């Protein structure tokens, strides 16, 4: 929850189903620019995330696809990307 005590809440539930190669629902984490994106990706990788060889990247992506240690995919997005 944000420091002000307002905003969206997020709950994650345990699933026994296999990880999807192209999940319909995933988390997006936002970074303010390319440098912040790179730093966040590096931090997440140091915590156990891995880079995903994503076959659906556009020509000039604003996102990087990672997977958590269980294989669940998520993106880190550069919000300043143009």
Secondary structure, DSSP 8 states (H G I E B T S, - for coil): --TTS-S---------S---TT-SS-EEEEESSHHHHHHHHHHHHHTT-EE---TT--TT-SEEEEE-TT--EEEEEETT--
